[in-house]
Amino acid sequence: MNTHTQSFLCPVCGSSHVQGFVNILHVPVHCNLLWSDRAAARSAPMGDIELAFCRTCGHIFNVAFDPAQMEYTQAYENSLHFSPRFQSYAEELARDLVARHNLYGKEIVETGAGQGDFLRLLCTLGGNRGWGFDTAYAPEAPQPGDELLTFVQDFDWWKYVARAPDLFYTRHVLEHIEAPRPFLQTIRDKIGARPDTLVFFEVPNMAYTLRAHAIWDIIYEHCGYYSPQSLACLFARTGFTVLQTRATYAGQFLTIEARPAEAPDDAGCPSAAALALLAAQVETFADVFRAKVDEWRQKLDAWQEAGQKVVAWGSGSKGNTFLNVLNTQGQIEYIVDINPRKVGKFVVGTGQEIVHPEFLRAYRPDVVILMNPIYREEIGRTVAAMGLQVEFHVA
């Protein structure tokens, strides 16, 4: 635990009561860029993570984050929709939003839409008109229902949409934004005097990361880490009435629903009891991080000494952190991913080749390391169907 108090202000509540607690040095700046060349992947830009905890609102953020290093282009790929497990979750989430908020024949705007997978669901289910905004959007062949959609390679939706929509939402965008209050305040200002606009955000759940010791969830791209308390505080302070926060996807994600309020609520911060629980978990996280890294280094050394072939499964954020923190170049040669856009590319930092599951049929690994336990059954069925006998280990 880094116990000194830094001269940083919390980007959520503005408090100076901020304390550093864990450092992770020399990690990839981008973990979801696709690299076609191994050497280029290994020489990609690196940065440091220095996490700090706000003792006023519970927000956690990277004080070493440099926004000038961030560039989201069409080479950026982080879609999870190729997983049946994730697709099922997305469909259930979309159906729930449409039904509970009567999203039928409405206008919907998404910032950070990617290729529009979730927006397409919302529009198809409710006959809604959707606009998706993302600088990384890459035009592709039209799909059924796309006549309801418009995609724009930009983030500023108000330049293109004449009035505030019935639903504005982002999923897994806020954690990438260094200054979240101005971002939320801009959204509130652009909604203006339309109190019925629903605002929906989804982010990684830092409360889960702390509780489950999910250390591989920490990546450079995520400059902010939200608990239910800090997320609600942010919305209240930027002029929203919070309807609910909810942990989803086996607790790994956090959602918030809100509507415009008449005025910001600067008193909308967590209770002392909630902050005390977060603070206690933060206090032990650095020790947990070191212990888990040591444990995995011992496992990898033992498998290497025994001559066993080891692959990791899941080349997203978790897999990237795992491979880079453990310096796995000589111990893990391949990482598996079902996303066809990633197959044949190379992991930034360590340079492992990303392969399709079918590759394992000939490679015949002894050990498969699962980056996310939520996909255990899905991956197990895939491996069993190939007739492989492997040891599974959850990272």
Helices and strands as residue ranges (DSSP letters): E 18-28, H 38-42, E 46-54, E 60-62, G 67-69, H 84-100, E 107-111, H 117-126, E 129-133, G 146-148, E 149-152, G 157-159, E 167-171, G 174-176, H 180-191, E 198-204, H 206-211, G 215-217, E 224-225, H 228-237, E 240-248, E 253-260, H 272-305, E 310-313, H 317-325, E 334-336, E 353-355, H 359-363, E 367-370, G 373-375, H 376-385, E 391-394
